[in-house]
Amino acid sequence: MRKTYPAEVAVIPGNVLFYPSELGDLGETELIYFGQHSCPANVKQNPAINQSIVLSESLAESLKFDPTDIPLHLFIYGKTIHIGPLVGIFSSGFTGLSNKPLGERSQFFSKLLSLSRTTGCIPFVFGENVINWEEETIRGYVFENDDWHIHEFPFPNVIYDRLPNRLTENRDGPKEVKQKFQRDYTIPWFNPGFFNKWDVNERLCADERALPYLPETYPFQSISVIETLLSHYRQVYIKPIHGSLGLGIHQILYDKHENVYYCRYTNEAKENKLQKFSTLESIVKHLFNDRPLENLIVQQGISLIRSEKRPVDFRVHTNKDSNGVWQVTAIAAKVAGAGSVTTHIKGGGVIKTVAELFGDDDEAKEVERKLSEAALILSDSIEKHLDGIIAEIGFDFGLDKKGQVWMFEANSKPGRSIFSHPKLKEFELLTRKLSLDYAIYLTEQTITNAISVQR
């Protein structure tokens, strides 16, 4: 585990940095960095026993380093010392309210920012309108002593993308901010963008390791696609390419005895519906007539395991850790609500642990093993085949009656509803902590690579 040190500001003349003496002789040092700000300084070993980092007032002022009680990392490479790191968390939807600056999402961000002492970094939340491009500073929110505060920071070492939805992500403002930070400042930006279901499916199909987990999936180009899949599987799902939270999903079933089709879906009033149709054409005309079909996919239906006659699927979270390695951080079972096409809570779904679902310890452990194995293989595959730096994924998996694991969806910004279950709260903390741990790892890798390039 990387070591952290207390940092303080002292009344010392000139630009001076004292570093912990246990680090030995660092040789000639030219620049001290805090985030993207740098300043030359007279660097000395700290003679005190407490092994702390001490900055003179003028050095702290030049670096925009405010006194903090957060123990920080020192990254020493070549002739540079980097204090921090600074982790910028980019989002939108700021309210201007002092107690809820991000509305209902404020609680999530306060919990994330509160891990600064545990992880040894300084995280802050910011939006597009608080960036001073001329001074290269940001007025960001921090959460200290159970309250929100605004501080001015240098541009950060890395940026964690927490934009709330696709609509915001596609606006010109956020896109320009992302491009400028990456292009002009080469700041790593991790977890960019929301996944496109069809794009993910196409790219994973090129990986033999991923193929066994992928249901047969096609773009919705004609009714014949639905007919073909129904003839093989007797049920299909029609999903929006850019959908989330289970919105817009339709299940179509064929009853060969009655020669009729049934469609299960949730309407705009959040009511679960099951309608009977004589033809597929009538389903498309009635339910999809005003929707662009090119934004939909058609997917093989799976005969899922059931609990009390209701379908069950699983949410599995994966995160990159402090060494840049994928870890499974949470697994939960989701039981569908009565008549619901999905297992989402808003549709009446119920969250259970895998142990609660199966009761039998051996069976629960085997299911968790299968789900974990699938999640790690698919996380690695997504990372290799999709663009950008991906560090967290939420998978929706199905388990059929033969025990085969199927991937229904992969989400780059997974919802956190499973953590409302009392026995899953500790895993919610782990997912937050690993996001910041990975930011520290990414900072170190970026500094190391930059020094290597200079040489």
Stockholm file with secondary structure:
# STOCKHOLM 1.0

chainA/1-455         MRKTYPAEVAVIPGNVLFYPSELGDLGETELIYFGQHSCPANVKQNPAINQSIVLSESLAESLKFDPTDIPLHLFIYGKTIHIGPLVGIFSSGFTGLSNKPLGERSQFFSKLLSLSRTTGCIPFVFGENVINWEEETIRGYVFENDDWHIHEFPFPNVIYDRLPNRLTENRDGPKEVKQKFQRDYTIPWFNPGFFNKWDVNERLCADERALPYLPETYPFQSISVIETLLSHYRQVYIKPIHGSLGLGIHQILYDKHENVYYCRYTNEAKENKLQKFSTLESIVKHLFNDRPLENLIVQQGISLIRSEKRPVDFRVHTNKDSNGVWQVTAIAAKVAGAGSVTTHIKGGGVIKTVAELFGDDDEAKEVERKLSEAALILSDSIEKHLDGIIAEIGFDFGLDKKGQVWMFEANSKPGRSIFSHPKLKEFELLTRKLSLDYAIYLTEQTITNAISVQR
#=GR chainA/1-455 SS CCCCBCEEEECCSSSEEEEEGGGCCCCCCCEEEETTEEECCEEEEECSTTCCEEEEHHHHHHHTCCCCSSCBEEEEETTEEEEECEEEEECCCCCCCSSCTTGGGHHHHHHHHTTHHHHTCEEEEECGGGEETTTTEEEEEEEETTEEEEEEEECCSEEEECCCCHHHHTSHHHHHHHHHHHHHHCCCEESCSCCCHHHHHHHHTTCTTTGGGCCCEEECCCHHHHHHHHHHHSEEEEEETTCCTTTTCEEEEEETTTTEEEEEEECTTSCEEEEEESCHHHHHHHHSTTSCGGGEEEEECCCBCEETTEEEEEEEEEEECTTSCEEEEEEEEEECCTTCSSCCGGGTCEEECHHHHHCCHHHHHHHHHHHHHHHHHHHHHHHHHSSSBCCEEEEEEEEBTTCCEEEEEEESSCCCGGGGSGGGHHHHHHHHHHHHHHHHHHHHHHHHHHHHHHC
#=GC SS_cons         CCCCBCEEEECCSSSEEEEEGGGCCCCCCCEEEETTEEECCEEEEECSTTCCEEEEHHHHHHHTCCCCSSCBEEEEETTEEEEECEEEEECCCCCCCSSCTTGGGHHHHHHHHTTHHHHTCEEEEECGGGEETTTTEEEEEEEETTEEEEEEEECCSEEEECCCCHHHHTSHHHHHHHHHHHHHHCCCEESCSCCCHHHHHHHHTTCTTTGGGCCCEEECCCHHHHHHHHHHHSEEEEEETTCCTTTTCEEEEEETTTTEEEEEEECTTSCEEEEEESCHHHHHHHHSTTSCGGGEEEEECCCBCEETTEEEEEEEEEEECTTSCEEEEEEEEEECCTTCSSCCGGGTCEEECHHHHHCCHHHHHHHHHHHHHHHHHHHHHHHHHSSSBCCEEEEEEEEBTTCCEEEEEEESSCCCGGGGSGGGHHHHHHHHHHHHHHHHHHHHHHHHHHHHHHC
//
